[in-house]
Amino acid sequence: MSAPSAIGRRFEQAPDIDAFLSIWLEERGLLQGEAAATFNTYYGSFLRSFSPRMRRFYRDQIVEAATYAKPGRRLLEIGCGLGTESLWLAMRGAHVVAVDVREDRLAAARERHAVLQRELGRNLFCHFSHASVLDLPEHATFDLIWLEQTFHHLEPRNDVVRKIAHLLSPGGHVVISEANALNLPLQAQLFLRRGLPRVEMMDMGEGRKHPYGVERLTTANAIQ
């Protein structure tokens, strides 16, 4: 244990997740090499403009999950990407397991975890795993399962829903933040960028492949 650095104090004093992410966007020297390149690609649009409107949307989507992520509670994030939300909730005291099928993103998330612990001068309970949610053992249970813009990628969808139900502790919560398929302007943007919704096989390395939904359309009724 050690005293937090000046940047660590900024992280500790961040009032919400958009302020937390803003520090990473501003302090470009925190990450180096491949981790920095992955971060810059992943957050390219935010680096160009993290407007008040975008900050509000980004902040609001995690508010409900944060209310359940009390200190000491076990939290699973499915599709954690670069780990911003997992790290933020771990800073709040949750014990976080985060999974993703992209090893390059997980490598950057692990580097950010190490950097954040160094700047804070304390350990965070946050473990990043290269896995599908279907790979997790049945006996692992969580008080909160959190998915941010992830559900539409998960396949086979029925198997994933059953697995999430098995992994949830009695009295636990599942919180899903998802772009609504009825948001036609957004769906038009996604179509122009990524083409028709479809399922592809993603290469996870080491001979493993996993089905991956590319912008599968999802409505609120589809996830109730």
GILIN-V994888 format. One record per residue. RES is the residue in three letters. NEAR is the number of other C-alpha atoms within 8 Angstrom. D_FIRST is the distance of its C-alpha to the first C-alpha in whole Angstrom. Layout:
BEGIN
res=RES near=NEAR d_first=D_FIRST
res=RES near=NEAR d_first=D_FIRST
END
This chain:
BEGIN
res=MET near=5 d_first=0
res=SER near=6 d_first=4
res=ALA near=6 d_first=7
res=PRO near=12 d_first=9
res=SER near=9 d_first=12
res=ALA near=7 d_first=16
res=ILE near=8 d_first=16
res=GLY near=12 d_first=13
res=ARG near=10 d_first=14
res=ARG near=9 d_first=18
res=PHE near=10 d_first=16
res=GLU near=8 d_first=15
res=GLN near=6 d_first=18
res=ALA near=9 d_first=21
res=PRO near=6 d_first=23
res=ASP near=7 d_first=24
res=ILE near=11 d_first=24
res=ASP near=10 d_first=27
res=ALA near=9 d_first=25
res=PHE near=12 d_first=22
res=LEU near=9 d_first=24
res=SER near=8 d_first=25
res=ILE near=10 d_first=22
res=TRP near=9 d_first=22
res=LEU near=9 d_first=26
res=GLU near=6 d_first=26
res=GLU near=7 d_first=23
res=ARG near=8 d_first=25
res=GLY near=5 d_first=23
res=LEU near=7 d_first=20
res=LEU near=10 d_first=22
res=GLN near=8 d_first=24
res=GLY near=6 d_first=27
res=GLU near=7 d_first=28
res=ALA near=11 d_first=25
res=ALA near=11 d_first=26
res=ALA near=9 d_first=30
res=THR near=11 d_first=29
res=PHE near=11 d_first=27
res=ASN near=9 d_first=30
res=THR near=7 d_first=33
res=TYR near=7 d_first=31
res=TYR near=8 d_first=31
res=GLY near=9 d_first=34
res=SER near=7 d_first=36
res=PHE near=8 d_first=33
res=LEU near=9 d_first=32
res=ARG near=6 d_first=36
res=SER near=6 d_first=36
res=PHE near=9 d_first=33
res=SER near=6 d_first=36
res=PRO near=6 d_first=36
res=ARG near=6 d_first=38
res=MET near=8 d_first=36
res=ARG near=10 d_first=32
res=ARG near=9 d_first=34
res=PHE near=8 d_first=35
res=TYR near=10 d_first=32
res=ARG near=11 d_first=30
res=ASP near=7 d_first=33
res=GLN near=9 d_first=33
res=ILE near=10 d_first=29
res=VAL near=8 d_first=30
res=GLU near=8 d_first=31
res=ALA near=10 d_first=29
res=ALA near=9 d_first=26
res=THR near=7 d_first=28
res=TYR near=8 d_first=27
res=ALA near=14 d_first=24
res=LYS near=10 d_first=22
res=PRO near=8 d_first=19
res=GLY near=7 d_first=19
res=ARG near=12 d_first=22
res=ARG near=13 d_first=23
res=LEU near=14 d_first=24
res=LEU near=12 d_first=26
res=GLU near=13 d_first=27
res=ILE near=13 d_first=30
res=GLY near=11 d_first=30
res=CYS near=14 d_first=27
res=GLY near=10 d_first=28
res=LEU near=10 d_first=25
res=GLY near=11 d_first=23
res=THR near=10 d_first=23
res=GLU near=9 d_first=23
res=SER near=13 d_first=21
res=LEU near=11 d_first=18
res=TRP near=10 d_first=19
res=LEU near=12 d_first=20
res=ALA near=13 d_first=17
res=MET near=9 d_first=15
res=ARG near=9 d_first=17
res=GLY near=13 d_first=16
res=ALA near=15 d_first=19
res=HIS near=12 d_first=18
res=VAL near=14 d_first=20
res=VAL near=13 d_first=22
res=ALA near=15 d_first=24
res=VAL near=15 d_first=27
res=ASP near=15 d_first=29
res=VAL near=9 d_first=32
res=ARG near=9 d_first=32
res=GLU near=9 d_first=29
res=ASP near=7 d_first=29
res=ARG near=10 d_first=28
res=LEU near=15 d_first=25
res=ALA near=9 d_first=24
res=ALA near=14 d_first=23
res=ALA near=13 d_first=22
res=ARG near=9 d_first=19
res=GLU near=10 d_first=19
res=ARG near=10 d_first=18
res=HIS near=11 d_first=15
res=ALA near=8 d_first=14
res=VAL near=10 d_first=14
res=LEU near=9 d_first=13
res=GLN near=11 d_first=10
res=ARG near=9 d_first=9
res=GLU near=11 d_first=11
res=LEU near=14 d_first=9
res=GLY near=12 d_first=5
res=ARG near=9 d_first=5
res=ASN near=6 d_first=8
res=LEU near=10 d_first=12
res=PHE near=9 d_first=14
res=CYS near=12 d_first=17
res=HIS near=7 d_first=19
res=PHE near=11 d_first=22
res=SER near=9 d_first=25
res=HIS near=10 d_first=28
res=ALA near=10 d_first=31
res=SER near=10 d_first=33
res=VAL near=10 d_first=33
res=LEU near=8 d_first=36
res=ASP near=6 d_first=34
res=LEU near=8 d_first=32
res=PRO near=5 d_first=32
res=GLU near=8 d_first=34
res=HIS near=5 d_first=32
res=ALA near=7 d_first=29
res=THR near=10 d_first=30
res=PHE near=13 d_first=28
res=ASP near=13 d_first=28
res=LEU near=16 d_first=28
res=ILE near=14 d_first=30
res=TRP near=12 d_first=29
res=LEU near=13 d_first=32
res=GLU near=12 d_first=32
res=GLN near=9 d_first=35
res=THR near=11 d_first=35
res=PHE near=9 d_first=38
res=HIS near=12 d_first=40
res=HIS near=10 d_first=39
res=LEU near=11 d_first=39
res=GLU near=11 d_first=42
res=PRO near=7 d_first=44
res=ARG near=7 d_first=43
res=ASN near=7 d_first=45
res=ASP near=9 d_first=42
res=VAL near=12 d_first=39
res=VAL near=8 d_first=40
res=ARG near=8 d_first=41
res=LYS near=11 d_first=38
res=ILE near=10 d_first=36
res=ALA near=7 d_first=38
res=HIS near=9 d_first=37
res=LEU near=11 d_first=33
res=LEU near=14 d_first=33
res=SER near=9 d_first=32
res=PRO near=5 d_first=35
res=GLY near=5 d_first=35
res=GLY near=9 d_first=32
res=HIS near=9 d_first=33
res=VAL near=8 d_first=33
res=VAL near=10 d_first=33
res=ILE near=9 d_first=35
res=SER near=10 d_first=35
res=GLU near=10 d_first=38
res=ALA near=7 d_first=41
res=ASN near=9 d_first=44
res=ALA near=9 d_first=47
res=LEU near=6 d_first=49
res=ASN near=8 d_first=47
res=LEU near=7 d_first=50
res=PRO near=6 d_first=49
res=LEU near=7 d_first=46
res=GLN near=10 d_first=47
res=ALA near=8 d_first=50
res=GLN near=8 d_first=47
res=LEU near=10 d_first=45
res=PHE near=10 d_first=49
res=LEU near=7 d_first=49
res=ARG near=6 d_first=46
res=ARG near=8 d_first=46
res=GLY near=7 d_first=49
res=LEU near=6 d_first=50
res=PRO near=10 d_first=48
res=ARG near=8 d_first=48
res=VAL near=10 d_first=46
res=GLU near=8 d_first=45
res=MET near=8 d_first=44
res=MET near=8 d_first=40
res=ASP near=8 d_first=39
res=MET near=11 d_first=36
res=GLY near=6 d_first=36
res=GLU near=4 d_first=37
res=GLY near=6 d_first=40
res=ARG near=7 d_first=39
res=LYS near=9 d_first=41
res=HIS near=9 d_first=40
res=PRO near=11 d_first=42
res=TYR near=11 d_first=41
res=GLY near=13 d_first=42
res=VAL near=11 d_first=43
res=GLU near=11 d_first=43
res=ARG near=10 d_first=45
res=LEU near=8 d_first=46
res=THR near=11 d_first=45
res=THR near=9 d_first=46
res=ALA near=7 d_first=45
res=ASN near=5 d_first=47
res=ALA near=6 d_first=46
res=ILE near=6 d_first=43
res=GLN near=4 d_first=44
END
